[in-house]
Amino acid sequence: MKDVSWGLIIGLTIGVVIGVFLATAALFCIRFQKRRAQIGSSSSRRASAIPICTNGVDTRTELSDSTAGQESPKFAEEAGTSLWLEGPQRKNLVSVSGIPKYCYKDLQKATSNFTTLLGQGAFGTVYRAQMSTGETVAVKVLATNSKQGEKEFQAEVLLLGRLHHRNLVNLVGYCAEKGQHMLIYEYMTHGSLDSHLYSEKHEALSWEWRVTIALDVARGLEYLHDGVSSHMISLQKLTEGKKYSKAYALLLFFMQAVPPVVHRDIKSSNILLDQSMRARVADFGLSREEMVSRHASNIRGTYGYLDPEYISSRSFTKKSDVYSFGVLLFELITGRNPQQGLMEYVELAAINAEGKVGWEEIADSRLDGIFDVPELNDVAALAYKCVSRISRKRPSMRDMVEALTHVVKARYSKKHHSKRSLPITVEEESTDQEPSDLRPSLSEHYRGESVDSLSDF
Ligand SMILES: Nc1ncnc2c1ncn2[C@@H]1O[C@H](COP(=O)(O)OP(=O)(O)OP(=O)(O)O)[C@@H](O)[C@H]1O
């Protein structure tokens, strides 16, 4: 009798759970269809029609502007939902991943037959493409000597397409035709950070802007390292203000959740600056089989930024990225190239600096002494923790986001101590939401320009 009633209870419970699950799934489908219809018909501020090749036939599909990034969550949602359920595309990898597939001939035309060269990297050649829709993108044509097969390429595209953050150079499409593999990225108007630090073509970046860039990079890396937990915050945001129902937000969350990604090649040439001079991490999520350091066999990465522990153990971890990030911070402070003895210079300065003070000695001469000394010391002390030889003593990227945010907030409150009328919107801050009033305004990214106004972008 006891057995029968237990069986009944278990049976009923399973029945109820399955029933609830099916009802919820049905609700999702209805909401998705509705949402898809809305997205399809909405004339989003940034939306543009991009020709997309599907099963060999050109179709036009709504796609948000690549520059939208995280400022507008529409891109991820549109890619994730509107394309995902497309009937005819269902069998196509493009529709499953939600990543638009571009036609070779369109890209050929948009790059004037691959002549609009932006540069050459370890993975291939990058071109600027002006699409017929008016959108500008960067096309990375992967080197044909790559050992990567079709499946690996598709897997890479699938992963990259799931990573979306405003401090990443997001993938907006791909092309696999005529034996070529291409990745299409958002176009970064202001080029790479290293050109701003070292090229006379650009004015020197102000100290304040350097800190802002550091915080941007920290946020991008934090997202890569703790992707899923960052999404927890996004989930919270999705449900805020009843923009989406909890169930719908939960589904979006699971569709976008990504495994942690270790970058493996953080360096100033992999930090690109967008039209607002906002820093974004590039070249993440790419398989790096070919990317072997010129200086040591089987070591992948770039000389000058390599974690010494990785060199000895051959095991690359998130903390190896933290090390490279520390080097990048010192690069921002000193304006010196890590491949030309930066860390030796830092180690010498560390003897005098005793950890927390005296780092101003190594400040970039292009700053002309215009920086807040305690702030520079704080950032240098943080950088020094990142480059600790013992990886477990290094902070996490989350710690770095917190610490750098604190530096910026302290600056803000110091500056506005006497101007109490301006509010500090501390609550605004989260891992993927920029507290815009903590950033110098656009006109202030070059050295010597006033940063009294903290106006929004
Ligand atoms: N999305 C983009 N927008 C604008 N310029 C870009 C973009 N992606 C790359 N570039 C430019 O193209 C050039 C080559 O970039 P790529 O990332 O392939 O190589 P790299 O970072 O210079 O070197 P490596 O591959 O060794 O890291 C660089 O000058 C870079 O600034």
The ligand as an SDF file (V2000), in Angstrom:
LIG
                    3D

 31 33  0  0  0  0  0  0  0  0999 V2000
   37.4110   45.1580  -36.4690 N   0  0  0  0  0  0  0  0  0  0  0  0
   38.4100   45.8990  -36.9210 C   0  0  0  0  0  0  0  0  0  0  0  0
   38.2130   47.1800  -37.2480 N   0  0  0  0  0  0  0  0  0  0  0  0
   39.2330   47.9580  -37.6840 C   0  0  0  0  0  0  0  0  0  0  0  0
   40.4880   47.5100  -37.8360 N   0  0  0  0  0  0  0  0  0  0  0  0
   40.7500   46.2280  -37.5310 C   0  0  0  0  0  0  0  0  0  0  0  0
   39.7230   45.3570  -37.0690 C   0  0  0  0  0  0  0  0  0  0  0  0
   40.2760   44.1420  -36.8350 N   0  0  0  0  0  0  0  0  0  0  0  0
   41.5790   44.2570  -37.1260 C   0  0  0  0  0  0  0  0  0  0  0  0
   41.8720   45.4950  -37.5440 N   0  0  0  0  0  0  0  0  0  0  0  0
   43.1950   45.9840  -37.9430 C   0  0  0  0  0  0  0  0  0  0  0  0
   43.7510   45.0610  -38.8400 O   0  0  0  0  0  0  0  0  0  0  0  0
   45.1150   44.8300  -38.5440 C   0  0  0  0  0  0  0  0  0  0  0  0
   45.3700   43.3340  -38.3890 C   0  0  0  0  0  0  0  0  0  0  0  0
   44.6220   42.8860  -37.2850 O   0  0  0  0  0  0  0  0  0  0  0  0
   44.7660   41.4330  -36.6840 P   0  0  0  0  0  0  0  0  0  0  0  0
   43.8820   41.3730  -35.5080 O   0  0  0  0  0  0  0  0  0  0  0  0
   44.5540   40.4230  -37.7450 O   0  0  0  0  0  0  0  0  0  0  0  0
   46.2770   41.3320  -36.3270 O   0  0  0  0  0  0  0  0  0  0  0  0
   47.1270   41.9420  -35.1430 P   0  0  0  0  0  0  0  0  0  0  0  0
   46.2770   42.0720  -33.9260 O   0  0  0  0  0  0  0  0  0  0  0  0
   47.7760   43.1870  -35.6600 O   0  0  0  0  0  0  0  0  0  0  0  0
   48.2220   40.8250  -34.9510 O   0  0  0  0  0  0  0  0  0  0  0  0
   48.0280   39.3580  -34.3270 P   0  0  0  0  0  0  0  0  0  0  0  0
   47.1290   38.5990  -35.2250 O   0  0  0  0  0  0  0  0  0  0  0  0
   49.4120   38.8470  -34.2850 O   0  0  0  0  0  0  0  0  0  0  0  0
   47.4030   39.5320  -32.9790 O   0  0  0  0  0  0  0  0  0  0  0  0
   45.4420   45.6290  -37.3000 C   0  0  0  0  0  0  0  0  0  0  0  0
   46.0960   46.8000  -37.7120 O   0  0  0  0  0  0  0  0  0  0  0  0
   44.1190   45.9820  -36.7130 C   0  0  0  0  0  0  0  0  0  0  0  0
   44.1660   47.2430  -36.1040 O   0  0  0  0  0  0  0  0  0  0  0  0
  1  2  1  0
  2  3  1  0
  2  7  2  0
  3  4  2  0
  4  5  1  0
  5  6  2  0
  6  7  1  0
  6 10  1  0
  7  8  1  0
  8  9  2  0
  9 10  1  0
 10 11  1  0
 11 12  1  0
 11 30  1  0
 12 13  1  0
 13 14  1  0
 13 28  1  0
 14 15  1  0
 15 16  1  0
 16 17  2  0
 16 18  1  0
 16 19  1  0
 19 20  1  0
 20 21  2  0
 20 22  1  0
 20 23  1  0
 23 24  1  0
 24 25  2  0
 24 26  1  0
 24 27  1  0
 28 29  1  0
 28 30  1  0
 30 31  1  0
M  END
$$$$
